[in-house]
Amino acid sequence: MNGSRLPKLVRVAAYAAAELSSSGRPSLLSAPAIAALVLVAALGLPSSALGAPQPERRQLTPRLPGSLAQLPGSRGCLVDRSAASGRCGTARMLKGPGPFMGSRAIALSPDGRNVYVASSRSDAIAVFRRNPKTGGLGQPSGTAGCIAANGAGGCAKAIGLHGPNSVAVSPDGRSVYATSRGSNSVTVFHRDRSTGALRQLPGTAGCVSGLPTPGCATGRGLLGPDVVTISPDGRNVYVGSFFGNAVAVFDRDRASGWLSQPAGSAGCVAETATSGCAVGIALGAPEGMAISRDGTSVYVATALSNALVVLARDPSTGALAQASDGSGCIVDSPLTGCTTGVQLSGANAVAVSPRGGSVYVTSLFSNSVTSFSAATSSGGLAQPPGTSGCLVYLRAVGCSFGRALVAPEGLAVSPDGANLYAAAFGTGAIAVLDRGEKSGALAQKPGRAGCLAPRAVAGCSPARALRGVSSIALSPDGRHLYATAFGSNAVDVFRRNE
């Protein structure tokens, strides 16, 4: 069955279920299980497709260029110390890394020396030192190894860090920003570039929240923030708000990292008139975001509008504007003011190729990775026709064939532009795709080199601690890939074969 035919009610129910909790706070523990089971039931897949724990099967991953191999032993995965496993190392504050709503829960510093992980159930950002040669991770002791709400677990203390789901490091390496769904906030941290340790900015400079929160400044368009990204020039921070149906705009002080939201409609763009925001099209539930290499466009994947939205960015001010001539959005079904595309149901994560010629989107309910290229005539994006425009799990008319792509979430393009990697929450798989240098077209690597997954997923190279994989990131040198796995409470480490 093609996932894009699921009724909107089922899609909304899946996301809504992820937010329910008897305590009144989002139930991050049950979110992936509920939503993934809804998806699996709708697709008629066996529950084993979710990647339940299985005995490890030793098998080497083929060493094709761009393929992945998990580091051996405890270097290949770190799990929260409460879920200690003899096959993985342990770390603090790794409960629920990369929740179901959060496809950018892991980030590397520009110098490649640190990895930061948003751990939703720990209410923390875990901090790791990275060995540039081996790719291995180590967590510093004490407050240098994590920052958490109320300083839990011996971490540095933070406010407004409840249910963090997205993290980003500024291009200069001086600041780290995190969105937190539970506190409707974006938190601001100073990064010590010599140690990687984080310290929240003092007072209200350290937190901006969409709801009244002690110790935080008040912001607009921050209801259920789900993704944060930073402009290449470091002058602006943009936050996508899932329940606010909005993109919030912040000016960034490059010396301190402090954020200020412009007044009036310059401070946010929303699907409906919200607190003075500019009105945008197809902005229902932003969940993914990326910025073009030249800093002139902000791309937003919206899960309930089933759309890829294109917002023009003024590099001198950071202000956003959306065209209404069809170039400002590509949607799964006809919508006035947008261009119609295919396989965008539940649009999720966005990634841009190194040279900026291609944009890629994962879509949860289409089980797809879709491709877009710059349309010079309109200034927007165009989806290539035929199989060049979409790669779908199992079969879909007019699209290329993909494997192990049930409920894809995270997405990353290698720095050399040769490969694209997609994390599939449902199967716990990482799909390995080759990318055409000139065309940008995608093709999954053949055989077991085309995916890594728990043993229950047939046809992939087996990997450990990947249940509920959602976010992935590549090192700046392109030699290693890192992934968060919500169901395994883990961070996984892979070598990228040359």
Protein Blocks (a to p, Z undefined) as FASTA:
>chain_A
ZZklpcfklmmmmmmmmmgcfklpacfklmmmmmmmmmmmmnopafklnopacddddddd
dfbehiacddehjllpccdfklgcfkbccdehiehiaifbocblbccdfklpaccdddfk
lopacdddddfknopacddehjlloccehhighiacdehiahiabdcddfklpaccdddf
klopacdddddfknopacddehjlloccfbdcehiacdehiahiabdcddfklpaccddd
fklopacdddddfknopacddehjlloccfbdcehiacdehighiabdcddfkopaccdd
dfklopacdddddfknopacddfehpapccfbdcehiacdehighiabdcddfkopaccd
ddfklopacdddddfknopacddehjlloccehiaehiacdehiahiabdcddfklpacc
dddfklopacdddddfklopacddehjllpccdfklghiacdehighiabdcddfklpac
cdddfklopacdddddZZ
